[in-house]
Amino acid sequence: MSEKRAFDEIKNEYVAAREQERLKIVEFCKKNGYDTEKSSSAGKGKNNYTSGGKIAEYDLRNWKYAEVSKDSYNYFISLQAFDNDTNSHNHHVLMDRIGICAYSGDYDAEYVFNNMTVTDIDLPLTEEKLTKLEQYLKDAKSAL
């Protein structure tokens, strides 16, 4: 097997595993009274992203998130938390760490990036971690 083929197989397995984790979040939220985004493209990046034609096609399927709402509040739950390092001022994406942002009104990517709460929840998810996620959602709502 070629190196590229082996790498692609592992990458596809990882994308599928992250999708299963995303679906755990969606099902947990539904069970706890949250409305969830239902479109076929919900919760994942495009496989042919080009940044508006500025870059060569890039596969963003590994980019996973859930959008849920409850009681007129919206929540963006990211399976890769966005972090602004207070010391270096560098921006980081923490893969497989859950990040949450609560907001009202329409989704604003810049707002979410700058106001995301980085949790201590890492993938894979357990029932204990999902229960902790629910507390983070409540706390995020309180912070608005």
BAVO-844956 format. One record per residue (C-alpha): residue number from 1; residue in one letter; x, y, z. Coordinates in pm, 1 decimal. Example, Ala and Ser with C-alpha at 12.3 -4.5 7.8 and 13.67 -1.06 7.14 Angstrom:
! residues 2
{pt 1; 'a'; {1230.0; -450.0; 780.0}};
{pt 2; 's'; {1367.0; -106.0; 714.0}};
//
This chain:
! residues 144
{pt 1; 'm'; {0.0; 0.0; 0.0}};
{pt 2; 's'; {132.5; 343.7; -87.8}};
{pt 3; 'e'; {205.4; 600.3; 182.9}};
{pt 4; 'k'; {-60.7; 835.6; 42.2}};
{pt 5; 'r'; {-325.3; 565.0; 37.5}};
{pt 6; 'a'; {-242.3; 459.1; 394.7}};
{pt 7; 'f'; {-249.4; 821.0; 510.2}};
{pt 8; 'd'; {-582.7; 883.5; 333.5}};
{pt 9; 'e'; {-735.9; 574.3; 494.3}};
{pt 10; 'i'; {-627.6; 686.5; 841.3}};
{pt 11; 'k'; {-752.0; 1039.3; 771.4}};
{pt 12; 'n'; {-1092.4; 907.2; 660.2}};
{pt 13; 'e'; {-1118.2; 690.4; 972.2}};
{pt 14; 'y'; {-1040.0; 996.5; 1185.8}};
{pt 15; 'v'; {-1305.2; 1206.0; 1006.6}};
{pt 16; 'a'; {-1560.0; 928.0; 1061.8}};
{pt 17; 'a'; {-1465.8; 897.0; 1431.2}};
{pt 18; 'r'; {-1505.2; 1273.2; 1481.5}};
{pt 19; 'e'; {-1844.4; 1260.1; 1305.6}};
{pt 20; 'q'; {-1957.4; 992.1; 1552.1}};
{pt 21; 'e'; {-1851.9; 1219.9; 1838.8}};
{pt 22; 'r'; {-2044.4; 1510.4; 1682.4}};
{pt 23; 'l'; {-2354.2; 1293.2; 1654.6}};
{pt 24; 'k'; {-2322.0; 1203.0; 2025.6}};
{pt 25; 'i'; {-2342.9; 1575.8; 2102.8}};
{pt 26; 'v'; {-2642.5; 1625.9; 1874.3}};
{pt 27; 'e'; {-2832.5; 1331.0; 2023.3}};
{pt 28; 'f'; {-2747.4; 1436.2; 2379.7}};
{pt 29; 'c'; {-2870.4; 1789.7; 2310.0}};
{pt 30; 'k'; {-3194.3; 1663.8; 2149.4}};
{pt 31; 'k'; {-3256.4; 1440.1; 2451.6}};
{pt 32; 'n'; {-3212.9; 1744.5; 2677.2}};
{pt 33; 'g'; {-3458.5; 1972.6; 2498.5}};
{pt 34; 'y'; {-3232.7; 2156.6; 2253.8}};
{pt 35; 'd'; {-3331.1; 2213.8; 1893.3}};
{pt 36; 't'; {-3061.0; 2106.9; 1649.7}};
{pt 37; 'e'; {-2961.7; 2203.4; 1296.0}};
{pt 38; 'k'; {-3100.8; 1938.4; 1061.5}};
{pt 39; 's'; {-2964.6; 2012.8; 712.7}};
{pt 40; 's'; {-2751.3; 1750.6; 537.5}};
{pt 41; 's'; {-2446.5; 1978.6; 552.7}};
{pt 42; 'a'; {-2492.8; 2064.3; 920.5}};
{pt 43; 'g'; {-2196.4; 2029.9; 1148.1}};
{pt 44; 'k'; {-1912.8; 1976.1; 906.6}};
{pt 45; 'g'; {-1690.0; 2166.7; 670.9}};
{pt 46; 'k'; {-1706.6; 2140.5; 293.7}};
{pt 47; 'n'; {-1487.4; 1890.9; 112.9}};
{pt 48; 'n'; {-1406.5; 2147.1; -158.1}};
{pt 49; 'y'; {-1330.2; 2465.5; 37.7}};
{pt 50; 't'; {-1141.8; 2733.3; -159.0}};
{pt 51; 's'; {-1166.5; 3045.3; 61.2}};
{pt 52; 'g'; {-1368.4; 3217.9; -207.8}};
{pt 53; 'g'; {-1133.8; 3099.3; -481.8}};
{pt 54; 'k'; {-815.0; 3224.6; -310.2}};
{pt 55; 'i'; {-665.6; 2880.7; -241.5}};
{pt 56; 'a'; {-653.0; 2541.2; -407.8}};
{pt 57; 'e'; {-939.0; 2313.8; -307.1}};
{pt 58; 'y'; {-905.0; 2189.3; 50.5}};
{pt 59; 'd'; {-1100.7; 1915.9; 234.1}};
{pt 60; 'l'; {-1258.8; 2060.8; 549.8}};
{pt 61; 'r'; {-1473.4; 1755.8; 638.0}};
{pt 62; 'n'; {-1273.6; 1711.6; 957.9}};
{pt 63; 'w'; {-1400.7; 2050.7; 1082.7}};
{pt 64; 'k'; {-1689.9; 1944.4; 1310.7}};
{pt 65; 'y'; {-1942.0; 2138.4; 1514.3}};
{pt 66; 'a'; {-2302.2; 2135.8; 1634.1}};
{pt 67; 'e'; {-2542.7; 2425.8; 1631.9}};
{pt 68; 'v'; {-2819.2; 2398.2; 1889.8}};
{pt 69; 's'; {-3073.0; 2632.2; 2043.7}};
{pt 70; 'k'; {-3295.3; 2645.6; 2350.2}};
{pt 71; 'd'; {-3506.4; 2918.7; 2510.3}};
{pt 72; 's'; {-3417.0; 3177.6; 2240.5}};
{pt 73; 'y'; {-3041.6; 3121.6; 2285.7}};
{pt 74; 'n'; {-2811.8; 2973.5; 2024.3}};
{pt 75; 'y'; {-2504.0; 2766.1; 2095.0}};
{pt 76; 'f'; {-2209.6; 2682.1; 1874.0}};
{pt 77; 'i'; {-2039.1; 2366.4; 2000.4}};
{pt 78; 's'; {-1707.6; 2309.6; 1828.8}};
{pt 79; 'l'; {-1511.0; 1984.9; 1829.0}};
{pt 80; 'q'; {-1200.9; 2200.6; 1786.2}};
{pt 81; 'a'; {-1185.8; 2488.6; 2032.1}};
{pt 82; 'f'; {-1059.8; 2831.5; 1923.3}};
{pt 83; 'd'; {-807.4; 2978.2; 2162.9}};
{pt 84; 'n'; {-652.7; 3324.5; 2183.2}};
{pt 85; 'd'; {-335.6; 3287.8; 2389.7}};
{pt 86; 't'; {-328.1; 3574.5; 2640.4}};
{pt 87; 'n'; {52.4; 3563.7; 2667.9}};
{pt 88; 's'; {163.2; 3537.5; 2305.4}};
{pt 89; 'h'; {-158.7; 3669.4; 2145.4}};
{pt 90; 'n'; {-136.6; 3376.8; 1902.5}};
{pt 91; 'h'; {-451.4; 3209.0; 1776.9}};
{pt 92; 'h'; {-477.7; 2832.6; 1814.1}};
{pt 93; 'v'; {-720.8; 2562.1; 1716.9}};
{pt 94; 'l'; {-725.3; 2289.0; 1980.9}};
{pt 95; 'm'; {-823.5; 1974.3; 1793.8}};
{pt 96; 'd'; {-1049.6; 1731.9; 1978.9}};
{pt 97; 'r'; {-1113.7; 1980.7; 2261.7}};
{pt 98; 'i'; {-1473.7; 2105.8; 2292.6}};
{pt 99; 'g'; {-1534.9; 2479.2; 2265.8}};
{pt 100; 'i'; {-1869.4; 2650.1; 2327.5}};
{pt 101; 'c'; {-2011.4; 2989.2; 2244.2}};
{pt 102; 'a'; {-2361.1; 3108.3; 2333.0}};
{pt 103; 'y'; {-2515.5; 3394.9; 2138.7}};
{pt 104; 's'; {-2849.2; 3548.4; 2052.2}};
{pt 105; 'g'; {-2948.7; 3644.5; 1702.0}};
{pt 106; 'd'; {-2761.5; 3535.0; 1392.0}};
{pt 107; 'y'; {-2435.6; 3342.0; 1386.6}};
{pt 108; 'd'; {-2127.2; 3562.7; 1358.8}};
{pt 109; 'a'; {-1802.4; 3369.9; 1302.9}};
{pt 110; 'e'; {-1580.1; 3646.0; 1440.0}};
{pt 111; 'y'; {-1791.7; 3676.7; 1754.9}};
{pt 112; 'v'; {-1780.1; 3299.9; 1808.1}};
{pt 113; 'f'; {-1403.8; 3284.7; 1753.2}};
{pt 114; 'n'; {-1337.8; 3566.3; 1998.3}};
{pt 115; 'n'; {-1588.4; 3458.8; 2262.9}};
{pt 116; 'm'; {-1552.8; 3082.5; 2267.8}};
{pt 117; 't'; {-1519.7; 2912.4; 2603.2}};
{pt 118; 'v'; {-1251.0; 2647.3; 2586.4}};
{pt 119; 't'; {-1373.6; 2358.2; 2798.8}};
{pt 120; 'd'; {-1175.2; 2080.9; 2961.8}};
{pt 121; 'i'; {-1370.7; 1822.9; 2758.7}};
{pt 122; 'd'; {-1162.3; 1620.3; 2513.9}};
{pt 123; 'l'; {-1277.4; 1356.8; 2266.4}};
{pt 124; 'p'; {-1382.2; 1082.5; 2287.8}};
{pt 125; 'l'; {-1699.6; 1168.8; 2476.5}};
{pt 126; 't'; {-1844.9; 971.3; 2766.2}};
{pt 127; 'e'; {-2173.7; 1016.4; 2950.2}};
{pt 128; 'e'; {-1981.4; 1198.4; 3223.7}};
{pt 129; 'k'; {-1830.1; 1439.0; 2969.8}};
{pt 130; 'l'; {-2170.0; 1498.3; 2805.3}};
{pt 131; 't'; {-2319.1; 1583.3; 3145.1}};
{pt 132; 'k'; {-2033.4; 1828.7; 3194.5}};
{pt 133; 'l'; {-2110.9; 1972.5; 2847.8}};
{pt 134; 'e'; {-2465.9; 2048.8; 2958.5}};
{pt 135; 'q'; {-2331.3; 2249.2; 3253.9}};
{pt 136; 'y'; {-2102.1; 2442.1; 3019.2}};
{pt 137; 'l'; {-2404.9; 2524.8; 2801.1}};
{pt 138; 'k'; {-2593.8; 2655.9; 3104.2}};
{pt 139; 'd'; {-2292.9; 2860.0; 3213.4}};
{pt 140; 'a'; {-2248.7; 3002.1; 2862.6}};
{pt 141; 'k'; {-2612.3; 3117.6; 2861.5}};
{pt 142; 's'; {-2565.8; 3282.2; 3202.9}};
{pt 143; 'a'; {-2264.8; 3473.9; 3072.4}};
{pt 144; 'l'; {-2466.7; 3651.1; 2801.9}};
//
